Amino acid sequence: MFGACCRFSKRVVTQRVMRLRAPYSAAASVSADASLVAGVDEAGRGAVLGPLVLAAVVMSNASERFLASLGAKDSKQIAPAKRALLYDIVTRHPGVEFETCHLTPSDIDTAKAAGVNLNELELRQSLALLTRLHAKIRGNDTFNISHQRTWATLYVDSVASDSAKYGQAFRDAWTCNVVCENQADALYTCVGVASIIAKVQRDQAIRALEDEFGSIGSGYPSDVKTIDFLDSWWKQHRTVPSIARTSFKTIENLTLR
């Protein structure tokens, strides 16, 4: 199990993966709370090693403005040290709540073998995260929300080129305004915050894997350290490490050498 998220040191948010065949979330007939916005993003989609981390966040408008003033945006545009600082601020902020999901290489490979591509898998898990998030804030006095109410706008970083089609599933599931766009993490603060959470937790997971496997780089096929690790592992073991996504082309090319 990968690293957990702390809230005021009072409790630990357990990372868990919903079943691959879980149905889409449904929050029908709930009205929107104009003071809240939500965002969804991921980190590690193109990696060949380690987890794909999804994050869903909800925050007040005031919290969103505050985090924007601190420079919260697309995690790829933030230096690691500042990203870590923002993560600490975000995860302790009383006006922010979040849920995350770590999809392991095995989860991704199993889904693909069952005919569920990466876009569909991310969609299912994102909707499941939002359902969990909504259930969490219903009992949180900070958000003052009931089971009949939800966020006013949901912002989604589309993983599909057809963002309108991808966003429709969220519109079907949630009675609120849905903005689904490519590169939404660079456009909307709440999505940027989700990207920071996902990125930092994935980086933590990679560091934990390095404690077991040694240097593996960033886990992306464009990283020389990652490819060197895979080459060395294959030559030594003639098998693929458990932390690799065997359904990815990078691994197929490796095993054909």
C-alpha positions in Angstrom: 0.0 0.0 0.0 1.3 3.4 -1.0 1.7 6.5 1.2 -1.2 8.1 2.9 -2.5 11.7 3.2 -2.6 13.3 6.6 -5.3 15.8 7.7 -4.2 17.8 10.8 -2.5 14.7 12.0 -5.9 13.5 13.2 -6.5 10.8 10.7 -5.0 9.0 7.7 -6.8 8.9 4.4 -6.2 5.3 3.3 -5.3 4.8 -0.3 -7.4 2.1 -1.9 -8.4 1.1 -5.4 -12.0 0.5 -6.2 -13.0 -2.6 -8.1 -12.3 -2.4 -11.8 -15.9 -3.2 -12.6 -17.5 -0.8 -10.2 -20.4 1.1 -11.7 -20.3 4.8 -12.4 -21.0 7.0 -9.5 -24.5 8.5 -9.2 -25.4 11.6 -7.3 -28.8 12.3 -8.9 -31.1 14.9 -7.7 -28.5 16.8 -5.7 -28.5 20.6 -5.9 -25.3 22.6 -6.2 -23.6 24.7 -3.4 -22.4 27.9 -5.0 -19.5 28.2 -2.5 -17.8 24.9 -3.6 -15.8 23.8 -6.6 -14.3 20.4 -7.3 -11.5 19.2 -9.5 -10.1 15.9 -10.9 -6.6 15.2 -12.2 -4.0 12.4 -12.4 -0.3 11.8 -12.4 1.7 8.9 -14.0 -0.6 8.1 -16.9 2.3 7.7 -19.4 4.7 6.0 -17.0 5.8 2.4 -17.5 6.8 2.0 -13.8 4.8 2.7 -10.6 1.2 3.7 -10.0 -1.1 6.0 -11.8 -2.4 8.3 -9.1 -5.8 10.0 -9.4 -6.9 12.8 -7.1 -10.3 14.5 -6.6 -10.5 17.7 -4.5 -13.3 20.0 -3.3 -12.8 23.5 -1.9 -14.5 26.7 -1.1 -14.3 29.6 -3.5 -12.3 31.4 -0.8 -9.8 28.6 -0.5 -9.4 28.4 -4.2 -8.6 32.1 -4.4 -6.1 31.7 -1.5 -4.3 28.7 -3.1 -4.2 30.5 -6.5 -2.5 33.4 -4.7 0.2 31.0 -3.6 0.8 29.8 -7.1 -1.1 26.5 -7.0 -1.4 25.3 -10.7 -0.4 22.5 -13.0 2.1 20.5 -11.0 4.4 20.1 -14.0 4.9 23.9 -14.0 6.1 23.9 -10.3 9.5 23.2 -9.0 9.7 20.1 -6.8 10.5 22.0 -3.6 7.6 24.5 -4.1 5.3 21.6 -5.1 6.1 19.8 -1.8 5.4 23.0 0.1 2.0 23.5 -1.6 1.1 19.9 -1.0 1.7 20.4 2.7 -0.5 23.6 2.7 -3.2 22.0 0.6 -3.5 18.8 2.6 -3.7 20.7 5.9 -6.0 23.5 4.7 -9.5 23.4 6.4 -11.2 24.6 3.3 -10.0 21.7 1.2 -10.9 18.0 1.2 -9.7 15.3 -1.1 -9.6 11.6 -2.1 -6.9 9.8 -4.0 -6.6 6.4 -5.7 -3.4 4.6 -6.6 -3.8 2.3 -9.6 -1.0 -0.2 -9.6 0.6 -1.7 -12.8 -1.4 -4.8 -12.1 -4.6 -2.9 -11.9 -3.9 -1.3 -15.3 -2.8 -4.6 -16.9 -5.8 -6.5 -15.5 -8.2 -3.9 -16.8 -6.7 -3.9 -20.3 -6.9 -7.7 -20.4 -10.6 -7.4 -19.5 -11.1 -4.9 -22.4 -11.1 -1.8 -20.3 -8.7 0.8 -21.8 -6.8 3.4 -19.7 -9.3 6.2 -20.5 -12.2 4.1 -19.4 -10.4 2.9 -16.3 -9.5 6.5 -15.3 -13.1 7.6 -15.9 -14.5 4.9 -13.7 -12.1 5.6 -10.9 -12.5 9.3 -11.1 -16.3 9.0 -10.7 -15.8 6.6 -7.8 -13.4 9.1 -6.1 -16.0 11.9 -6.5 -18.7 9.7 -4.8 -16.3 9.0 -1.9 -15.4 12.7 -1.7 -19.0 13.8 -1.6 -19.8 11.3 1.1 -16.8 12.6 3.2 -17.8 16.3 3.1 -21.4 15.5 4.0 -20.2 15.0 7.6 -17.8 17.9 7.6 -18.9 21.0 9.4 -16.4 23.1 7.4 -18.3 22.5 4.2 -21.8 22.6 5.8 -23.2 20.3 3.1 -26.1 17.9 3.2 -26.8 14.8 1.1 -29.0 16.9 -1.2 -26.2 19.3 -2.1 -23.0 19.1 -4.0 -20.4 21.4 -5.6 -21.5 24.2 -8.0 -18.9 23.4 -10.7 -16.8 20.3 -11.3 -13.6 20.8 -13.3 -12.0 17.8 -15.0 -8.7 17.4 -16.8 -9.8 15.3 -19.8 -7.6 12.3 -20.6 -9.4 11.9 -23.9 -8.9 14.0 -27.0 -12.7 14.3 -27.2 -13.2 16.2 -24.0 -16.9 16.8 -24.6 -17.6 13.1 -24.8 -15.4 12.3 -21.8 -17.1 15.1 -19.8 -20.6 13.8 -20.6 -20.1 10.9 -18.1 -19.5 13.4 -15.4 -22.6 15.4 -16.4 -24.6 12.2 -16.3 -23.4 11.4 -12.8 -23.5 14.9 -11.1 -26.2 17.6 -11.1 -23.8 20.5 -11.4 -21.9 22.5 -14.0 -19.2 20.4 -15.5 -16.1 21.9 -17.3 -14.1 19.2 -18.9 -11.1 20.3 -21.0 -7.7 19.1 -22.0 -4.9 20.6 -19.9 -7.4 21.9 -17.4 -4.7 21.7 -14.7 -3.1 24.7 -16.3 -6.4 26.6 -16.5 -8.3 26.1 -13.3 -6.8 26.3 -9.8 -8.8 23.4 -8.3 -7.6 21.0 -11.0 -4.1 22.3 -10.5 -4.5 21.5 -6.8 -5.6 18.0 -7.7 -2.6 17.6 -10.0 -0.3 18.7 -7.1 -1.7 16.1 -4.8 -1.5 13.3 -7.4 2.0 14.2 -8.4 3.5 14.4 -4.9 1.8 11.1 -3.9 3.2 9.5 -7.0 6.7 10.8 -6.3 6.4 9.5 -2.8 5.4 6.1 -4.2 8.4 6.1 -6.6 10.8 6.8 -3.7 9.3 3.9 -1.8 9.8 1.6 -4.8 13.4 2.8 -5.0 14.0 1.6 -1.5 13.1 -1.9 -2.7 14.4 -1.9 -6.3 17.1 0.7 -6.4 17.3 3.6 -8.8 14.4 3.5 -11.3 14.3 7.1 -12.4 11.0 8.8 -12.8 9.3 5.7 -14.2 8.6 7.3 -17.6 9.9 5.7 -20.8 11.6 9.0 -21.8 13.8 8.7 -18.7 17.2 7.1 -19.4 17.5 5.9 -15.8 14.1 4.1 -16.1 15.1 2.4 -19.4 18.5 1.4 -17.9 16.8 -0.1 -14.9 14.4 -2.1 -17.1 17.3 -3.3 -19.4 19.4 -4.4 -16.4 16.4 -6.2 -14.8 15.6 -8.0 -18.0 19.1 -9.1 -18.6 19.5 -10.4 -15.0 16.1 -12.0 -14.5 14.7 -12.5 -18.0 11.4 -11.3 -16.6 9.6 -8.0 -16.1 9.6 -6.4 -12.6 6.3 -6.4 -10.7 6.3 -2.6 -10.7 6.1 -2.4 -14.5 3.0 -2.1 -16.7 3.4 -5.2 -18.9 0.6 -4.0 -21.2 2.7 -1.0 -22.3 4.6 -1.0 -25.6 7.9 -0.2 -23.8 7.8 -3.6 -22.1 6.8 -5.4 -25.2 9.8 -3.9 -27.0 12.0 -4.9 -24.1 11.0 -8.5 -24.1 11.5 -8.8 -27.9 15.2 -7.9 -27.7 
